[in-house]
Amino acid sequence: MLTRLQNNILLPKVLLGCYANGFSNLISGSQILRGFNETAGFSALSGDNLRSRPKSSLRNYQVVVAATREMGIGKDGKLPWRLPSDLKFFKELTVTTSDPEKKNVVVMGRKTRESIPLENRPLPGRLNVVLTRSQSSDITTGENVVICGNIPSTLELLAEVPYCFSTEKVFVIGGGQIFRETLNAPGCEAIHITEIETSFECDTFIPSIDLSCFQPWYSSKPLVENNVRFFHSCKEQ
């Protein structure tokens, strides 16, 4: 998502800091390009590829998504709903760290990045990892922006120095293809989902959460905004 708190709708502190890695000292990001093969170009996103990597060599992550009961997440490349409080929830969740010297990471596809208003790119206070297979990307890298070719190379990069020391939590935030690869994969520690109870027409969908692997951990009270009924929940592996 991109999909995405009023001051009185804050998660418990334990939720926002429960997956800290315990390292100290912030080390600035750098211009790094991963997942690129000079002959073949960027390797394709592959759930099987992700699952075949040794888990110890890959960084664990959490998924943040808003979805309908039918697991619809978008229409024509945009969110079908307008929920400012959910955007505040998303920011609070993905920015907050238990160690003030660290940053969290947000991992997104190129189309998801392009759906973010220009003035908000890159998402501030977080390391932005953008996935693209284009060799001629116009994305400007820098201290808070890194380009990678696929999810496995991203998780491998984030498990290495300097990112294993300078970043705390990794959040996958979209879009559909990336969610389909990561949502129920072994490295997914938790799924933070805004459950949209009002019906919306969608053309982009994600798989249902595997409830044999993910157990309910947190759920907010029902909320209503702009005639949309929804609530926040977290399921952890």
C-alpha positions in Angstrom: 0.0 0.0 0.0 0.9 3.0 -0.4 -0.7 2.5 0.3 -1.2 4.8 4.1 -3.2 8.4 12.9 -5.2 10.6 14.6 -3.3 11.3 17.8 -5.8 9.2 19.7 -5.3 6.2 17.4 -1.7 5.2 18.3 -0.4 1.7 18.4 1.1 0.5 21.6 4.8 1.3 21.8 5.6 -2.4 21.8 4.1 -2.7 18.3 6.2 0.1 16.9 9.5 -1.2 18.3 9.0 -5.0 18.6 11.3 -5.9 15.7 14.4 -3.7 16.5 17.7 -5.3 15.7 19.5 -3.9 18.6 22.5 -2.2 16.8 23.6 1.3 17.3 25.2 4.2 15.3 23.6 5.5 12.2 25.6 5.0 9.0 24.3 7.0 6.1 23.0 5.3 3.0 24.9 5.3 -0.2 24.3 5.0 -4.0 24.0 1.3 -4.5 22.4 -0.6 -7.3 21.6 -4.2 -6.6 20.0 -7.1 -8.6 21.5 -6.0 -12.0 23.2 -8.3 -14.4 25.0 -6.5 -17.2 24.0 -9.2 -19.7 20.5 -10.0 -18.7 19.5 -6.7 -17.1 17.5 -6.6 -13.9 16.4 -10.1 -12.8 12.7 -10.6 -12.5 10.8 -10.6 -9.2 10.3 -14.2 -8.1 8.7 -15.6 -5.0 10.4 -19.0 -5.7 13.7 -17.1 -5.9 13.0 -15.4 -2.6 12.2 -18.8 -0.9 15.3 -20.5 -2.3 17.8 -18.1 -0.7 19.3 -19.1 2.7 17.1 -17.2 5.2 20.2 -16.2 7.3 21.5 -14.2 4.3 18.3 -12.2 3.9 16.8 -9.4 6.1 13.4 -10.1 7.7 10.7 -7.6 6.9 7.1 -6.6 7.6 4.3 -5.8 5.2 2.0 -2.8 5.4 -1.1 -2.8 3.2 -4.7 -1.6 3.0 -7.1 -4.0 1.4 -10.8 -4.8 1.1 -12.4 -8.1 2.2 -11.7 -9.4 -1.3 -8.1 -8.3 -0.9 -8.4 -5.5 -3.4 -5.8 -2.9 -3.0 -6.1 -0.5 -5.9 -8.0 0.7 -9.0 -6.3 2.3 -12.0 -3.0 2.6 -10.2 -4.5 4.5 -7.3 -6.2 3.9 -3.9 -10.0 3.7 -4.3 -10.5 5.3 -0.9 -9.4 8.6 0.7 -8.4 8.0 4.4 -6.2 10.8 5.8 -6.1 9.1 9.2 -4.8 5.9 7.6 -2.0 7.8 6.0 -1.1 9.2 9.4 -1.2 5.6 10.7 1.2 4.5 7.9 3.6 7.3 8.6 3.6 6.8 12.4 4.2 3.0 11.9 7.0 3.3 9.3 8.9 6.3 10.8 8.9 5.3 14.5 12.0 3.5 15.8 13.1 2.4 19.3 16.6 3.7 18.6 16.5 7.4 17.6 19.8 7.0 15.8 18.4 4.5 13.3 15.9 4.7 10.4 13.4 2.3 9.1 13.3 1.1 5.5 10.4 1.3 3.1 10.6 -1.0 0.1 8.4 -0.2 -2.9 8.1 -0.8 -6.6 8.6 1.9 -9.2 4.9 2.4 -9.8 4.2 2.8 -6.1 6.9 5.4 -5.9 5.4 7.3 -8.8 2.0 7.3 -7.1 3.5 9.3 -4.2 3.1 13.1 -4.6 6.3 14.6 -5.9 6.7 16.8 -2.9 6.7 13.8 -0.6 9.4 11.8 -2.5 11.4 10.3 -1.1 9.3 9.5 2.0 11.1 11.5 4.7 12.7 10.0 7.7 13.1 6.6 6.1 15.5 4.8 3.8 13.5 4.4 0.5 14.4 1.3 -1.6 12.9 1.4 -5.0 12.6 -1.8 -7.1 12.9 -1.4 -10.9 14.1 -3.5 -13.8 14.8 -0.5 -16.0 18.4 0.2 -16.9 17.6 3.8 -17.6 15.8 4.8 -14.5 15.3 8.5 -13.8 15.2 7.9 -10.0 17.9 9.9 -8.2 19.8 8.0 -5.6 21.3 9.5 -2.5 21.5 9.2 1.3 17.8 8.2 1.6 17.2 6.4 -1.8 18.6 3.1 -3.0 17.7 1.3 -6.2 17.5 -2.5 -6.3 16.4 -5.0 -9.0 14.3 -7.3 -7.0 13.2 -8.4 -3.5 15.9 -11.0 -2.8 18.8 -8.6 -3.7 17.1 -5.9 -1.5 16.9 -8.2 1.5 20.4 -9.4 1.0 21.7 -5.8 0.7 19.9 -4.7 3.9 21.4 -7.6 5.8 24.9 -6.3 5.0 27.0 -3.4 6.4 26.1 -0.5 6.6 22.4 -1.2 6.5 22.3 -4.0 9.1 23.6 -1.4 11.6 22.0 1.8 10.5 18.4 0.6 9.9 15.9 -0.9 12.3 12.7 -2.3 10.6 12.1 -3.1 7.0 8.6 -2.4 5.6 7.3 -3.6 2.2 4.7 -1.1 1.1 3.7 -2.2 -2.4 2.6 -2.6 -5.1 0.6 -5.7 -6.0 3.4 -7.8 -7.6 5.7 -7.1 -4.7 3.0 -8.0 -2.2 2.3 -11.2 -4.0 5.9 -12.2 -3.6 6.4 -11.2 0.0 3.1 -11.4 1.8 3.3 -15.0 3.0 7.0 -15.7 2.5 9.2 -17.1 5.4 11.0 -13.8 6.0 7.8 -11.8 6.7 7.6 -11.2 10.4 4.3 -9.4 10.5 1.5 -8.0 8.4 0.0 -4.6 9.3 -3.3 -4.4 7.4 -5.9 -1.7 7.2 -9.0 -3.8 6.6 -11.5 -1.9 4.5 -15.0 -3.1 5.2 -16.8 -0.8 2.7 -17.1 -2.3 -0.8 -14.9 -0.8 -3.5 -14.3 -1.8 -7.1 -10.6 -2.8 -7.5 -8.5 -4.2 -10.3 -5.4 -5.1 -8.3 -5.5 -7.8 -5.7 -3.2 -9.6 -3.3 -3.3 -13.1 -1.9 -5.2 -13.9 1.3 -3.1 -14.0 4.4 -2.1 -17.5 5.3 -3.8 -17.8 8.7 -2.0 -21.1 9.4 1.2 -19.1 9.6 0.1 -15.6 10.8 -1.8 -15.2 14.0 -3.8 -12.1 15.0 -1.8 -9.9 17.4 -3.5 -6.5 17.4 -6.8 -5.0 16.2 -8.1 -1.5 16.6 -11.7 -0.5 17.2 -13.8 0.1 14.0 -13.2 3.5 12.4 -15.3 5.6 10.0 -13.9 8.3 7.7 -15.3 9.7 4.5 -18.1 7.1 4.8 -15.5 4.3 4.7 -15.6 1.8 7.6 -12.2 0.2 8.4 -9.9 -0.9 11.2 -6.2 -1.6 11.7 -4.8 -5.0 12.6 -1.5 -6.8 12.9 -0.8 -10.4 12.3 2.5 -11.9 13.2 4.3 -15.1 12.2 
